[in-house]
Amino acid sequence: MEYKMSNEHTALVVIDLQKGIVAMPTEPYSSKQVIENSLKIIESARKNKMPVFLVHVTPSADGKDTLHPVVASNFSFERPADWADYIPELNIQPTDFLITKRQWGAFYGTELDLQLRRRGIDTIILCGIATNMGVESTARYAFEHGYNQIFAEDAMAARSEVMHSHPVQYTFPRLGLVMKTDEVLKKMNE
């Protein structure tokens, strides 16, 4: 069945394109490639008057919302002051929605679902870093909340090829449609 996307009911959700995360090495696409492809989708969404949700992650100032799992984590490190700042390439517009999350996923503990529903959104396009963390966690919640999803596979990346390819091959096809950036742009402009 051919899927016809409705721009009126679709929003773009961009995960963690922030200074500290894009500075990390990524595979199979470099952060630069992810940014370039994400910017193409952002530009098209804005042109088509689709809501753009820019998500970034940062702990609260007092650290009280930091999870303390029973497994060792190598994610504890001193973050530079601008670690959570959105990258300037995003060219944030007054019509963009800025979402701050404290965990991996963009739904838990944020107003993302509320803002999507208030605008009659039933489909989200997802991109960003990291495929297997922020993107996948957001996708799982979106599925449970009943959203249709489109994954811009070459507008996301992870710390390794395997961390990227596993959700792309096994999880995302069960939650929505996996496409390349050019295919997403074509759908947005049909």
C-alpha positions as CSV (number, residue, x, y, z in Angstrom):
1,M,0.0,0.0,0.0
2,E,1.4,3.4,-1.0
3,Y,1.4,5.9,2.0
4,K,0.2,9.4,1.3
5,M,1.5,11.8,3.9
6,S,-0.7,14.7,5.0
7,N,1.5,17.8,5.8
8,E,-1.4,19.2,7.8
9,H,-1.2,16.3,10.2
10,T,2.6,15.7,10.2
11,A,5.3,17.2,12.3
12,L,9.1,16.8,12.3
13,V,10.8,15.8,15.5
14,V,14.6,16.4,15.5
15,I,16.5,14.6,18.3
16,D,19.5,16.0,20.1
17,L,21.3,18.0,17.4
18,Q,23.1,19.9,20.1
19,K,26.8,20.8,20.4
20,G,27.9,18.1,22.8
21,I,26.3,15.3,21.0
22,V,27.2,16.2,17.4
23,A,30.8,16.6,18.6
24,M,31.0,12.8,19.3
25,P,32.0,10.4,16.5
26,T,29.1,8.7,14.7
27,E,28.5,5.9,12.3
28,P,27.5,5.0,9.6
29,Y,27.0,8.6,8.8
30,S,29.1,11.4,10.2
31,S,27.4,14.1,12.4
32,K,28.0,16.5,9.4
33,Q,26.0,14.2,7.1
34,V,23.2,13.9,9.7
35,I,23.1,17.6,10.1
36,E,23.0,18.2,6.3
37,N,20.2,15.8,5.8
38,S,18.3,17.0,8.8
39,L,18.5,20.5,7.6
40,K,17.0,19.6,4.2
41,I,14.1,18.0,6.0
42,I,13.8,21.0,8.4
43,E,13.8,23.4,5.5
44,S,11.1,21.5,3.7
45,A,9.0,21.2,6.8
46,R,9.1,24.9,7.4
47,K,8.4,25.7,3.8
48,N,5.3,23.3,4.0
49,K,4.2,24.9,7.3
50,M,4.7,21.7,9.2
51,P,5.5,22.0,12.9
52,V,9.2,21.5,13.7
53,F,10.1,20.2,17.2
54,L,13.7,20.6,18.1
55,V,14.6,18.3,21.1
56,H,17.7,18.5,23.2
57,V,18.8,16.6,26.3
58,T,20.3,18.0,29.5
59,P,20.1,17.1,33.2
60,S,18.5,19.6,35.5
61,A,20.8,22.0,37.4
62,D,20.5,20.0,40.6
63,G,20.9,16.6,38.9
64,K,17.9,15.2,40.7
65,D,16.4,13.8,37.5
66,T,19.5,11.9,36.6
67,L,18.8,8.1,36.5
68,H,20.9,5.9,38.7
69,P,20.8,2.5,37.0
70,V,22.2,-0.6,38.7
71,V,24.6,-1.1,35.8
72,A,27.8,0.8,35.3
73,S,27.5,3.7,32.9
74,N,30.4,5.3,31.0
75,F,28.1,8.3,30.2
76,S,29.1,10.3,33.3
77,F,31.5,13.0,32.4
78,E,32.0,16.7,32.9
79,R,30.0,18.5,30.2
80,P,31.1,21.8,28.8
81,A,28.8,24.8,29.5
82,D,27.4,24.7,25.9
83,W,27.0,20.9,25.7
84,A,23.2,21.1,25.5
85,D,23.0,24.1,23.2
86,Y,21.3,23.6,19.9
87,I,23.7,23.7,17.0
88,P,23.5,27.1,15.2
89,E,22.9,25.4,11.8
90,L,19.4,24.7,13.0
91,N,18.6,28.4,12.6
92,I,15.9,28.2,15.2
93,Q,12.7,30.0,14.1
94,P,10.0,31.6,16.2
95,T,7.6,28.9,14.9
96,D,9.8,26.0,16.1
97,F,9.0,24.2,19.3
98,L,11.9,23.6,21.6
99,I,11.6,20.6,23.8
100,T,14.0,19.8,26.7
101,K,14.2,16.2,27.8
102,R,15.9,14.8,30.8
103,Q,16.0,11.1,29.6
104,W,16.6,9.3,26.3
105,G,13.1,9.7,24.9
106,A,11.4,13.0,23.9
107,F,8.0,12.0,25.3
108,Y,8.6,11.1,28.9
109,G,8.4,14.1,31.2
110,T,8.0,16.6,28.4
111,E,5.1,18.4,26.7
112,L,5.8,16.9,23.3
113,D,2.7,14.7,23.1
114,L,0.4,17.5,24.3
115,Q,1.8,20.0,21.7
116,L,1.5,17.4,18.9
117,R,-2.1,16.5,19.8
118,R,-3.2,20.2,20.1
119,R,-2.1,20.6,16.5
120,G,-3.9,17.5,15.2
121,I,-0.7,15.7,14.4
122,D,-1.0,12.0,13.8
123,T,2.4,11.4,12.0
124,I,5.9,12.3,13.0
125,I,9.1,12.3,11.0
126,L,12.1,11.4,13.2
127,C,15.8,12.2,12.7
128,G,18.8,12.9,14.9
129,I,21.4,11.4,17.1
130,A,21.6,8.7,18.4
131,T,19.6,6.2,16.5
132,N,19.6,3.6,19.2
133,M,19.0,6.0,22.1
134,G,17.1,9.2,21.7
135,V,15.5,8.3,18.3
136,E,14.6,4.8,19.2
137,S,13.3,5.6,22.7
138,T,11.2,8.4,21.2
139,A,9.9,6.1,18.5
140,R,8.8,3.4,20.9
141,Y,6.8,6.0,23.0
142,A,5.4,7.5,19.8
143,F,4.2,4.0,18.7
144,E,2.6,3.5,22.1
145,H,0.9,6.9,21.8
146,G,-0.6,5.9,18.4
147,Y,1.5,8.1,16.1
148,N,2.4,7.0,12.6
149,Q,6.1,7.4,12.0
150,I,8.6,8.0,9.2
151,F,12.3,7.5,9.9
152,A,14.8,9.4,7.9
153,E,17.5,6.7,8.1
154,D,20.4,8.8,6.6
155,A,19.5,11.8,8.9
156,M,20.4,9.8,12.0
157,A,23.5,8.0,13.3
158,A,24.8,6.3,16.4
159,R,28.2,5.6,18.1
160,S,28.7,2.5,15.9
161,E,27.4,0.9,12.7
162,V,25.7,-1.9,14.7
163,M,24.0,0.6,17.1
164,H,22.5,2.3,14.1
165,S,21.7,-0.7,11.9
166,H,19.9,-2.8,14.5
167,P,17.0,-0.4,15.2
168,V,16.8,0.5,11.5
169,Q,16.6,-3.1,10.4
170,Y,14.6,-4.7,13.3
171,T,12.7,-2.1,15.3
172,F,11.8,0.8,13.1
173,P,10.1,-1.3,10.4
174,R,7.7,-2.5,13.0
175,L,6.9,1.1,14.1
176,G,6.7,2.9,10.8
177,L,8.3,3.6,7.5
178,V,12.1,3.7,7.0
179,M,13.2,6.1,4.2
180,K,16.2,8.0,3.0
181,T,16.1,11.8,3.2
182,D,15.3,12.1,-0.5
183,E,12.3,9.9,-0.1
184,V,11.1,11.8,2.9
185,L,11.4,15.1,1.0
186,K,9.5,13.6,-1.9
187,K,6.7,12.6,0.4
188,M,6.6,16.0,2.0
189,N,6.3,17.7,-1.4
190,E,3.8,15.4,-3.1
